[in-house]
Protein backbone atom coordinates (compact mmCIF):
# COMPACT_ATOMS: atom_id res chain seq x y z
CA UNK A 1 0.00 0.00 0.00
CA UNK A 2 1.37 3.39 -1.03
CA UNK A 3 1.03 6.47 1.18
CA UNK A 4 -0.37 9.61 -0.45
CA UNK A 5 0.92 11.91 2.26
CA UNK A 6 -2.58 13.39 2.57
CA UNK A 7 -4.04 13.79 6.05
CA UNK A 8 -7.70 14.57 6.72
CA UNK A 9 -9.50 15.31 9.98
CA UNK A 10 -12.57 13.28 10.87
CA UNK A 11 -15.67 15.32 11.76
CA UNK A 12 -18.02 14.76 14.72
CA UNK A 13 -20.05 12.23 12.70
CA UNK A 14 -16.98 10.18 11.79
CA UNK A 15 -16.81 11.42 8.19
CA UNK A 16 -13.72 12.24 6.18
CA UNK A 17 -13.44 13.81 2.74
CA UNK A 18 -11.61 11.92 0.02
CA UNK A 19 -9.56 14.55 -1.83
CA UNK A 20 -10.82 15.55 -5.28
CA UNK A 21 -7.52 14.50 -6.88
CA UNK A 22 -8.03 10.92 -5.68
CA UNK A 23 -11.71 10.88 -6.60
CA UNK A 24 -10.91 12.07 -10.12
CA UNK A 25 -8.05 9.62 -10.62
CA UNK A 26 -10.27 6.72 -9.44
CA UNK A 27 -13.36 7.97 -11.36
CA UNK A 28 -15.38 8.25 -8.16
CA UNK A 29 -18.53 10.37 -8.28
CA UNK A 30 -21.51 10.88 -5.98
CA UNK A 31 -23.12 7.51 -5.37
CA UNK A 32 -19.96 5.46 -5.89
CA UNK A 33 -19.99 2.49 -3.52
CA UNK A 34 -16.95 2.07 -1.26
CA UNK A 35 -16.07 -1.15 0.56
CA UNK A 36 -14.38 -0.81 3.96
CA UNK A 37 -11.79 -3.30 5.23
CA UNK A 38 -10.18 -3.42 8.67
CA UNK A 39 -7.05 -5.34 9.62
CA UNK A 40 -5.51 -4.68 13.02
CA UNK A 41 -5.31 -0.86 13.16
CA UNK A 42 -5.47 -0.29 9.38
CA UNK A 43 -8.66 0.86 7.62
CA UNK A 44 -8.66 0.39 3.84
CA UNK A 45 -11.20 1.69 1.34
CA UNK A 46 -11.87 0.14 -2.07
CA UNK A 47 -14.11 1.31 -4.88
CA UNK A 48 -16.69 -1.40 -5.53
CA UNK A 49 -17.03 -2.57 -9.11
CA UNK A 50 -20.56 -3.26 -10.29
CA UNK A 51 -21.07 -7.00 -10.72
CA UNK A 52 -23.77 -9.65 -11.03
CA UNK A 53 -25.30 -10.60 -7.68
CA UNK A 54 -25.19 -14.29 -8.69
CA UNK A 55 -21.93 -14.93 -10.55
CA UNK A 56 -19.85 -11.78 -10.05
CA UNK A 57 -19.55 -10.98 -13.76
CA UNK A 58 -19.21 -7.32 -14.73
CA UNK A 59 -20.50 -7.81 -18.30
CA UNK A 60 -23.98 -7.00 -19.66
CA UNK A 61 -25.52 -5.97 -16.32
CA UNK A 62 -29.20 -5.20 -15.90
CA UNK A 63 -30.74 -3.61 -12.81
CA UNK A 64 -33.54 -5.82 -11.47
CA UNK A 65 -35.25 -4.83 -8.21
CA UNK A 66 -32.20 -2.77 -7.14
CA UNK A 67 -29.83 -5.70 -7.83
CA UNK A 68 -27.47 -6.14 -10.78
CA UNK A 69 -27.85 -9.33 -12.80
CA UNK A 70 -25.87 -10.29 -15.92
CA UNK A 71 -27.56 -11.46 -19.12
CA UNK A 72 -26.18 -15.00 -18.72
CA UNK A 73 -27.76 -15.38 -15.27
CA UNK A 74 -31.02 -13.91 -16.55
CA UNK A 75 -31.10 -16.62 -19.23
CA UNK A 76 -30.36 -19.33 -16.63
CA UNK A 77 -33.14 -18.00 -14.38
CA UNK A 78 -35.64 -18.15 -17.25
CA UNK A 79 -35.18 -21.96 -17.46
Steps between C-alpha positions, in 0.01 A plus 500: 500500500637839397466808721360814337629730771150648531354540848134578567320574826193297589190704589265444796297247298807295409517624140809582299528657156683311228705763315374600155830395340449142620132496408580619148786255450278210618191625308298528820185712488202551730339163561816295448497203737804458726588178682669534840759251627661488844813308595654566840520882514484557122181615324500453122246630250433345159276617219242229435466383142147431382449126457230235469347405835511131399826436314708815550530580129534866403371451143152581364346603834132577542346659809220279634329599826805706607737207431736456205462181298698404188331383180638146540342462845174647372492229232574229760222633725250485213546119479 
